[in-house]
Amino acid sequence: MASTAMPNLHRAPLAQSDPEVAAILNRERERQQNHLELIASENHSSSAVREAMASVLTDKYAEGYPGKRYYGGCAHADEVERLAISRVCEIYGCEAANVQPHSGASANLAVYFTLMKPGDTLMAMNLAHGGHLTHGSPVNFSGQLYNVAAYGVRDSDEQIDYDELRRIALESKPQVIVSGATAYSRAFDFAFIRRVADEVGAIHVCDMSHYSGLIAAGAYPSPFGHAQIVTSTTHKSIRGPRGGMILGDKEFIDKVNKTVFPGLQGGPLMHVIAAKAVAFGEALRPEFKQYAHQVVANARALATALQDVGFRIVSGGTDSHLMLVDLRPFGVNGKIAQESLEAAHMTTNKNSIPNDPEKPFVTSGLRLGTPAVTTRGMGEAEMRQIAGWAAEVLRAPEDIAVQDRVAGEVKALCARFPLHEI
């Protein structure tokens, strides 16, 4: 009797089963290969990280935590989650970790829900001065659920005014003080913030999302030992899959665990947790430390080269992987700059600068970062080349001929530093 079984579409390659999606992915692969990725929050993950992301664990429900699941068949899910926790605790020398948050935003949400009630006071860096949406922006849950006391930078040097931070904390008596930012290039004084938190009876939470890879390698000051809880994304400078994590003192992580599940999330994304484990394993290797230090060296070289060709760097330089560029000396806004540079195969993002006269959808600034180009193997010489191209394009932002010529030169540079197959 002839079989009536359905054909096994599971075994068909993507190009055969869905050529439309396959074509889109191919176009994105070509874009990544032929463009310089200068967005500070982006990176190129390894083939091994992406292989884990696409693994059979995507099919597994594993609500709960290792050894305490609500589903059967979780033995291997337990193994990979325990491995991810063990590796990330080894990286940062912390007591405990939760690797289940789906993003940095959900990690912050879980921490706030654990430590505060609606209406309590959250103190964090002003979004307009480099903070993050989840640090108290009025358009975000953090600014809608909590009373927000924001600290910022001095007008004189555009670096954090720590005396003012302490004054605001003494006045507002926050339950939580957050360190960390998304567009602040300088090193945080984590020890000072902890002393202030202790003085006012607050918990110091560090969102190290941007700096996590640098901190792992000792290329940026560590918040551990100063912040009781540390949150982070797992992409950006740590070069893993898109996701989040929460690290810190065991007494706090035990409480946070109950907020993550069952408080806020259901089943963890086990394939993403597997990819996190891979990325953490990569971060423990000596070559990752070399990479992270090169990221900072490249950022300093790029900032200096941009200054040499007429740009103004907010705060005068960088201690990390990113810089904020004031475009006003070039008479161009962030929106135009982003679009012009993209036409020339340089991917950036517009960003507000302190005391920005422009609206957030326009901005007077551009945020640039070096994690992705450093992953490709580029060094200080290439950073100087990039700065020169940026100046050429932004001196004539509507000149298509200049954009096309620079795009060709960028493509030739990218060919010298090919990406892995995607």
MIDRENBA-643790 format. One record per residue (C-alpha): residue in one letter; x, y, z. Coordinates in steps of 0.001 Angstrom, whole numbers, plus 500000, padded with zeros to 6 digits. Example, Ala and Ser with C-alpha at 12.3 -4.5 7.8 and 13.67 -1.06 7.14 Angstrom:
2
A512300495500507800 S513670498940507140 
END
This chain:
422
M500000500000500000 A501330503432499017 S502342505711501860 T500087508680502551 A502641510480504683 M503109514175504010 P506416515199502414 N509024516148505015 L509384519875504414 H511540520134507509 R514512518857505537 A514272521314502663 P516900524083502631 L515616527629503026 A516398528562499436 Q514054525770498326 S511333526033500960 D511118529832501013 P513183531510498295 E511672534904499073 V513058534956502631 A516324533396501441 A516773536238498956 I516223538855501667 L518835537181503889 N521290537102500996 R520799540811500437 E521460541458504126 R524585539289503973 E525829541387501062 R525000544630502906 Q526979543535505953 Q529923542473503802 N530090545694501785 H529218548307504424 L531144549544507451 E529027548911510557 L529710551907512794 I526632551704515038 A528023551404518569 S525384548892519679 E525955546449516812 N528524543763516180 H529133540658514077 S528570537429516006 S530552534305515216 S529361531437513054 A529245529284516203 V526923531745517968 R524588531792514970 E524687527998514682 A523532527674518289 M520806530262517632 A519477528109514809 S519671524875516797 V517039522307517797 L516684524039521160 T514380526528519465 D511733523767519678 K512029523210523445 Y509756524682526108 A511569524949529433 E509569527175531773 G511294527481535131 Y514966527084535965 P517470524200535755 G516292521360537946 K512913523028538485 R511111522964535143 Y507394522748534461 Y507920520552531375 G509525517191530811 G512419516561528480 C514524519440529854 A517721517602530741 H519741519176527928 A518095522562528355 D519253522417531961 E522781521559530863 V523129524474528487 E521583527015530873 R523835525910533718 L526808526179531352 A525844529716530331 I525472530744533992 S528783529160534975 R530664530833532139 V529233534315532636 C529903534167536390 E533495533182535613 I533874536108533214 Y532776538742535700 G533608537081538995 C530024537436540198 E528059535183542519 A524957534487540445 A523280535162537107 N519974534924535286 V520474534403531551 Q516791534184530613 P515843537848529862 H514866538283526240 S516510541726526018 G518283544393528000 A515003546247528407 S513296543190529910 A516285542671532209 N515915546230533495 L512158545785533863 A512688542674536010 V515188544436538253 Y512967547488538755 F509944545317539515 T512021543429542077 L513393546481543855 M510646549099543543 K506924549702543691 P505162552016541225 G505689555559542393 D509089554872543972 T512028557004542854 L514432555815540174 M517601557822539625 A519518557446536391 M521313559359533665 N519234561802531647 L518378560388528210 A519283563736526639 H522769563453528151 G523437559881527041 G521150557704529177 H518819554976527935 L515066554839527363 T514697552292530174 H516490554609532597 G513458556803533124 S512398558283529801 P508786559546529984 V507897557585526826 N509094554322528440 F507590552139531198 S510420553252533499 G509379556875533275 Q505679556085533546 L505772553752536562 Y508387555503538658 N509234558964539884 V512449559819538039 A515376561873539314 A517869562367536496 Y521544563254536706 G523599564483533778 V526772566067532474 R528378569445533114 D528148572073530395 S531858572822530805 D533304569447529830 E530240567274529055 Q531251564701531675 I529097563478534578 D528767566019537372 Y529230563716540363 D528756566453542947 E525393567258541368 L524561563533541238 R525093563316544998 R523051566466545629 I520131565092543588 A520322561748545401 L520300563399548837 E517298565477547798 S515233562777546047 K516116559739548206 P515805557182545372 Q515242553473545929 V517489552649542949 I520417554502541365 V521342553314537868 S524784553733536337 G525517553026532688 A524424554730529495 T523882554321525784 A525639557399524406 Y528199558378527043 S531773557614526050 R533576558202529330 A534283555837532211 F531765555748535068 D532960556152538647 F531086553110539923 A532670553308543389 F531443556882543894 I527912555970542822 R527879553044545283 R528961555351548098 V526121557731547250 A523654554825547033 D524728553611550465 E524434557131551830 V520786557463550773 G519762553820551301 A519461552975547597 I520479549930545580 H523124550564542927 V522130548925539629 C524555549095536710 D523334548685533147 M526592547701531442 S524956546779528125 H527304548912526051 Y530469548144527963 S530014544450528832 G532610543095526409 L535131545737527405 I534530545000531096 A534945541257530459 A538402541962529054 G539501544569531585 A539408547311528962 Y536881549417530921 P536255549805534678 S534159547050536255 P530960547728538216 F531261544421540067 G531962544982543736 H530246548368543467 A526810547525542030 Q524655544926543760 I522911544122540465 V524276544416536928 T522136544139533806 S523272543821530217 T522411542893526713 T524341539955525296 H525118541416521896 K526971544725521466 S530585544535522684 I530215541032524223 R529461539816520662 G526759537264521417 P523130536800520328 R520469539440520909 G519236538989524456 G519723540060528050 M521152538930531373 I521145539930535047 L524202539385537241 G525248540161540785 D524989539244544440 K523172535963545050 E520679537448547518 F519427539842544835 I519517537375541925 D517407534910543942 K514737537606544189 V515108538674540558 N514675535072539379 K511080535051540637 T510375538294538805 V511764537054535491 F509746533845535777 P506894533593536486 G506570537343537005 L507321538686533531 Q508317535975531083 G507100532534530132 G509294529959528449 P512935530991528044 L514440531066524552 M516673528041524993 H518312528379521578 V519312531947522488 I520618530784525878 A522731528194524036 A524123530972521858 K524813533057524978 A526805530111526376 V528852530019523162 A529533533764523276 F530537533585526947 G532920530767526101 E534449532945523386 A534784535867525828 L536860533679528165 R539539533176525499 P542741535268525442 E542018536505521921 F538803538151523122 K540792540285525549 Q543015541377522684 Y539918542180520641 A538293544303523366 H541432546352523978 Q541699546915520223 V538080548136520188 V539045550898522640 A542271551708520776 N540297551974517536 A537680554219519155 R540356556600520407 A542040556600517003 L538736557287515240 A537836560097517655 T541231561741517208 A541072561422513421 L537566562900513331 Q538788565866515380 D541707566300512983 V539338566684510027 G537083569208511766 F534499567308513797 R533836568087517463 I533752565072519791 V531423565482522762 S533460565506526030 G536634565758523945 G537268562040523489 T536376558526524598 D537296555920527224 S535246553186525579 H534067551832522242 L531881554782521271 M531916558498520667 L529313561182520159 V530036563527517267 D528757567116517240 L527929567775513584 R527222571492513891 P530728572546512745 F529849570872509417 G526469572602509201 V524628569286508916 N522156567551511241 G522131563929512376 K519332562809510084 I521044564089506951 A524423562789508098 Q523079559285508736 E521400559144505322 S524415560538503440 L526868558191505121 E524636555188504491 A524627556045500789 A528426555913501051 H528263552448502702 M528910553647506273 T526131552689508699 T525666555022511664 N522863556352513847 K521805559928514521 N521889560807518202 S521108563786520391 I523992565618522047 P523790567364525439 N521608570498525189 D520697569564521630 P518625572278519884 E517238569737517404 K514387567275517907 P515202563588518627 F514198562559515103 V516663565073513647 T519458565615516250 S522708567537516023 G524866564488516596 L525993561133515376 R526914558164517575 L529782556049516264 G531317552846517611 T534130550460516754 P533079546933517923 A531940545678514507 V534797547041512402 T537267545694514982 T535646542260514707 R536520542404511008 G540176542911511919 M540512546635511222 G542938548777513185 E543948552387513781 A545024552979510177 E541563552038508915 M539958554309511550 R541850557287510100 Q540671556305506638 I537060556104507837 A537291559564509418 G538534561016506146 W535684559455504205 A533129560735506694 A534474564270506314 E534386564069502521 V530767562926502504 L529512565390505108 R531212568394503528 A528953567753500537 P526034565714501947 E523926565984498791 D526704565172496322 I525797561758494925 A529062561527492992 V531065561834496213 Q528848559249497913 D529254556801495036 R533028557230494909 V533413556762498662 A531044553773498581 G533350552127496049 E536391552793498220 V534581551465501292 K533614548320499401 A537255547778498437 L538311548136502080 C535612545696503176 A536887543166500635 R540236543223502467 F538445542327505727 P535786539791504696 L533087538710507117 H532278535108507917 E529687533449505732 I526233534381506991 
END
